[in-house]
Amino acid sequence: MNFKKFTAIAVVGLTLVAALIGCADQKKEDNTFTVGFDQDFPPFGYVDEDGGYTGFDIEMAEECAKRMGKEIKLQPIDWNSKDLELSSGSIDCIWNGFTMNGREDKYTWTSAYMDNSQVFVVKADSGIKTQADLAGKYVTAQADSAALNALNGEEFADLKASFKELMTCSQYNTAFMDLDAGSVDAIAMDIGVARFQMEGREGEFVILEEPIVEEQYGVGFLLGNTELRDEVQATLEEMVKDGTFAKISEKWFGYDVCTIEVSEDEE
């Protein structure tokens, strides 16, 4: 065999090997379910004492991926960059106490799986009892959060105007430190996250009775990605029917938060 013929065969062989490796990598990638979440949003998604990711939504997503036969990849994201992460394909969905209300046309959603409220948290000794008492006060909310979006809306224009300033924070751990230090007077946030942050510190902070808004959580996908949404929706309904949803919910909240309706014909 001459050198040129040997070289040509070698090149073809290497090309074939590379193609097979590429196909294997693509197959593995196609079988990955990449979930985008805020790692500072307990009890829905956060870093535990061992440095791993945990939370109600994390457990739900892990169980869902297992049932779909997919390898889950938990991808912490900057909440401000969630749309870019989704549109670029870096993540397959946003699953992290993600408010549907006001975002219905921006994403393809599962049905709502949990009710939620946005509330104000203040120091117990602040003297703030109602939303009217927030006049002249410093209020903070997470950037691009449902609470911030609500307060920036027309419905709450007068309330916002009464504040000394509506500020933003990157995460609620920092917000609670600022509230404790007196740098801010109130935090606008999800009630579930508020309760988790206040656990064991109920005497230090209180939640104002009147909510800002009441809303629902869903799993959000890139607009138009109905195929993956349908697969996740069907899996969630399966988890509702066999009691797995309720079991995970009881672990994290002490009761079943599920709002997914499954018809009797499907049970």
VEXTORKOL-508893 format. One record per residue (C-alpha): residue in one letter; x, y, z. Coordinates in steps of 0.25 Angstrom, whole numbers, plus 2048, in hexadecimal, padded with zeros to 3 digits. Example, Ala and Ser with C-alpha at 12.3 -4.5 7.8 and 13.67 -1.06 7.14 Angstrom:
% VEXTORKOL-508893
A8317EE81FS8377FC81D
END
This chain:
% VEXTORKOL-508893
M800800800N80680D7FCF807819806K7FC8227FFK7F28167FFF7F581380ET7F4822812A7E682380BI7E1816812A7E681C820V7DF82981DV7D282281AG7D481A826L7D6825830T7CB82D829L7C182182CV7C682083AA7C482F83DA7B682E837L7B2822840I7B882A84CG7B0836848C7A382E846A7A5827854D7A783585AQ79B83B853K79382F858K797831866E795840865D78783D85FN78483586BT787840875F77D84887CT783855880V77B85C88BG77E86B88DF77C87089CD78087B8A6Q78A8748B0D78687F8BAF77787C8BBP7748738C6P76C86A8C8F76A8698B9G7798688B5Y78586B8BDV7938658C1D79285C8CDE79D85B8D8D7A48508D0G7A58598C4G79B8528BCY78E8588B6T7818558BDG77385A8BEF7658578BBD76685A8ACI7738538ABE76D8468B1M7618478A8A76A84A89BE77383E89FE7688358A0C76283A893A76F83788CK770829891R76282688DM76582C87FG77282387EK77A83087DE787834884I78584088CK78E84C88CL78C857897Q790864891P79087089BI78E87D893D78E88C896W77F88F897N78189B88ES787893883K77C888883D77688C875L78488C86FE78787E875L77A878870S77B87E862S78987A860G78686C863S78F86C870I783867878D77685F874C76D86687EI76C86F88AW767867896N76986F8A3G75D8758A9F75A87C89BT74E88589BM74588388FN73C890891G74089B888R749892880E73F88987AD74388D86BK75288D86EY75487E870T74D87186DW74886C87BT744860882S737862889A738868897Y73D85F8A1M73D8688AED7368748B3N73F8808B8S73E88E8BEQ74789A8BDV7488A08CBF7508AA8D3V7598A68DEV75D8B08E9K7648B08F6A75B8AC902D75E8B890AS75D8C28FEG74F8C7901I74B8C48F2K73E8BD8F3T7388C08E5Q73C8C48D7A7388D28DAD7438D28E5L74D8D08DAA74C8DF8D6G75A8E58D7K7618D88D8Y76C8D18D1V7668C48CAT76E8BA8C3A76B8AE8B9Q7738A48B1A7778AA8A3D76D8A5898S76489E8A3A75589D8A3A7558A68AFL75D8B18A8N7558AF89BA7488B18A3L74D8BD8ABN7518C389EG7438C1898E7388CB896E7308C58A1F73A8C88ACA73F8D58A6D7398DD8B2L73F8D38BCK74D8D48B5A74C8E38B5S74B8E38C4F7588DC8C6K7648E38C9E76B8DA8BFL7688CD8B8M7768C68B8T77A8B98B2C7838AD8B7S78A8A28B1Q7858978BBY77C8978C7N7878928D1T78D8A08CFA77F8A78D0F77D8A08DDM78B8A58E2D7878B38DDL77A8B28E4D7808AE8F1A78B8B98F1G7808C38EES7858C78E0V7778C48DAD76A8C48E1A7638B98DAI7658AE8D0A75B8AB8C5M75C89C8C2D75588E8C0I74E8898CCG75487B8CCV7628818CBA75F88B8D6R75A8808DFF7668778DDQ7708838E0M7688868ECE7688788F2G76D879900R76D888900E75E88B900G76089490CE76989D903F76189F8F7V75389F8F3I74B89E8E6L7408A88E3E7328A28E3E72E8A98D6P7358A28CAI73B8AB8BEV7358A18B4E7318928B3E73788A8A8Q73B87C8A3Y7488748A0G74A86C894V75686788CG75A870881F75F86C873L764873867L758879860G75386E856N75A86285CT74D85B85EE75484D85CL75C84D869R751855871D74784A86DE75183F872V75484687FQ745849881A74183A87FT74C836889L747840894E73983B892E73E82D894M7458318A1V7388378A6K73082B8A3D73A8218AAG73C82B8B6T74B82E8B4F74783D8B2A74083D8BFK74C8368C6I7568408C2S74D84B8C5E74B8468D3K75A8458D5W75C8548D2F74F85B8D6G7488518E0Y73C8508D6D73884E8C8V73A85A8C0C7368548B2T72C85C8AAI72D85389DE72084D89AV71F83F895S71183A890E70B82E896D70C827888E71B828889E71C822897
END
